[in-house]
Structure formats: structure tokens, C-alpha cells
Amino acid sequence: MISLTNVKKVYAGGVTALNNVSLHIDPGELVGIVGPSGSGKSTMLNMLGTLDQPSSGSVRIDGHDVGGLSDTKLAALRATRIGFVFQHFHLAAGVAVVDNVADGLLYAGIRLGERRERAAKALERVGLGHRMNHRPHELSGGERQRVAIARAVTGNPSLLLADEPTGALDSTSGATVMRLLRELHEMGTTVVIITHDGDIAKSLDRQVHMRDGGITRDSTREHALIAEARR
């Protein structure tokens, strides 16, 4: 699903955000990318979501070589293969919840009626079918994050990227959101969660730790080495 090979990202002024990073994630994995502020997590998210291009190295998402795609094809890849969930929801104020979710299909070439039908089903899926005509300001923080998840999955993406999805929530709402993400994973979606929360990372199947633009630890790699040593 994801393959980064020797990826380096250098921003203006010579700031190196990613330094020779290689990462491979198989379809159906549940992965936490964890690290402190400034570790390179956000830049990693941008690479995985095709929101940015590497200075060097290669990025392949769901079989597509990102570096070889035009802006139009990159937009199509994001619209059909990748779902995004952000810490601060990014919902349009004053717009009904169902239309906030339907807008997630805006660039998928689907007519309005079908977009709204799919949005309604996605809201039912996250337990908010009874709130679809409410506005974001009428919802709790946990409910708004569930709306954001509904928007992210309404197009049935094969990859879901969640950036600090519980960072703005209380512990109860955060637990509900994490349960939803795990349920999506169990249904076959590849889920990657970007977090600074070590407890959340420990609860996931695989943890990739970052610091200073590099990967310092990958639990899957560690398990493979242990298994090899036992043979």
C-alpha cells in the first residue's frame, strides 16, 4: 500500500524534514507513526497523502509512483484512494453535517444526489444518522471528529490517514474515535495514525517511531529480527 524508498525532504533555508527515510506498509495494516514535535511526522503525513513531493527518493501509494503523476492524477488518487482525518476536523461552519460529508466526494465525479446518499450511509456507519441535518457548532468535539471520519471514508478509500485524531478530544470521545478507526481497519482499510501520544501508539499493531527526520524504531522490524534470531 505504501512504499517510501530513501525519501529526503529539504525545505527552503536548508531545513531537512525527512532524511533518507524508507518505510513499507502492507495493505490492511494498522500503523502508528509516533514522535515528538519536530520529528518529521507532519512531513511524513504530507508524503503519504501525496500533499507534498520529496526532494529525492521515491514514494509509491497503492501501486502508483507519485513522482510520475500530474497534478490532476494526484488529485484523482487522493479523491479515490486516500481518506484524511485531521485533529481540528476542518468542517465547514454553517453547513449541514450531511453536506460536509458529501463534499468529501466533490472531486470524484459523482452527482450531488448520490454524494448525499453516500454521506448519509457514512454518518449512519459512525452512529450519527440522527444528526445529519445539524451544523458543526451544534455537535460535541467527539461528534465532529466522527463526522470527519465519515467524510474520510465515504468514498471507501483503501488508505486512511489520521493526523492526531484524538488530540482535541477528551478521553471518552478519544476512545470512541479510536474504536471507530479500529473497526475500519478490521473491515480491510489500511489505517495510519500520526500521533505524539505514546499510549495510543502502544495500542496499535505496529509502531514506527520518528525523531529528527528519521525512523528510529519500527516494531515490525524488531519482531522480524527477534523471529529470525530464534530460528
C-alpha positions, -999 to +999 in steps of 0.1 A: +000+000+000+028+024+009+064+023-001+089+051+006+124+045-005+153+068+006+130+097+008+145+131+017+127+164+021+146+196+024+127+229+027+138+264+018+166+275+041+181+241+042+158+226+068+158+188+064+124+175+075+129+139+063+163+124+060+167+092+039+135+076+051+124+042+039+091+028+050+069+000+037+033-006+048+012-035+035-025-034+027-047-039+058-021-028+083-029-006+114+002+016+120+010+044+144+037+069+134+048+084+166+073+111+177+076+145+194+070+178+177+096+184+150+103+147+145+091+148+109+056+133+114+037+161+096+061+159+066+056+121+066+018+126+065+022+150+036+042+124+017+018+096+025-011+117+014+006+129-018+003+165-005+040+171-010+068+157-031+102+145-019+134+163-027+148+129-035+138+093-033+106+076-044+071+074-030+046+048-041+010+048-029-014+019-037+009+009-066+012+045-080+046+062-084+037+096-070+066+113-086+054+104-121+018+117-117+005+150-129-014+173-105-047+161-120-038+125-114-026+132-079-059+149-071-077+118-085-056+095-064-064+115-033-101+115-042-104+078-048-078+061-027-069+082+003-091+095+032-079+122+056-089+128+093-074+159+109-071+169+146-092+200+142-119+185+120-119+211+091-157+211+088-174+240+070-193+262+096-230+267+089-232+238+065-253+207+074-233+177+085-246+156+056-233+182+031-199+184+049-196+147+044-209+147+009-182+173+000-156+146+005-168+132-028-167+166-046-138+157-068-148+121-075-172+130-104-203+119-085-236+137-088-250+156-058-278+132-051-255+102-049-230+121-029-256+129-003-269+093-002-234+080+004-228+107+030-260+096+049-248+060+049-214+070+062-230+090+090-251+060+099-219+040+100-203+063+126-235+065+147-246+100+136-275+093+113-297+112+137-275+143+135-270+147+097-290+179+094-273+196+123-245+222+119-210+215+132-214+241+161-243+220+173-221+190+179-197+180+206-160+177+197-162+139+196-192+141+173-174+165+149-145+141+147-169+113+139-183+135+111-147+140+098-142+102+098-175+098+079-163+123+053-129+105+051-145+071+044-175+080+023-155+072-009-144+038+005-106+047+004-081+019+006-059+041+028-070+063+058-045+088+072-054+102+107-034+131+120-036+134+158-073+123+156-078+124+194-056+155+201-085+179+206-108+155+224-115+144+260-106+108+269-141+094+264-145+109+229-110+099+220-117+063+229-148+063+207-128+077+178-101+051+182-127+024+183-141+036+150-106+036+134-100+001+146-134-010+132-125+005+098-092-014+100-110-047+107-131-041+076-099-040+055-089-004+054-052+004+058-051+029+087-021+051+095-023+072+127+001+101+132+004+108+169+027+121+197+007+100+222+028+070+232-003+053+248-022+054+216+008+042+196+013+012+220-023+001+214-017-002+177-005-033+158+027-016+146+046+015+158+070+035+137+090+060+159+105+091+144+130+117+156+149+144+138+135+135+104+144+098+106+129+065+117+145+054+149+124+023+156+099+001+138+082-026+159+076-048+129+113-048+120+121-056+156+097-085+157+112-099+124+147-097+138+136-115+170+119-142+150+149-146+128+172-149+158+150-177+173+153-198+142 
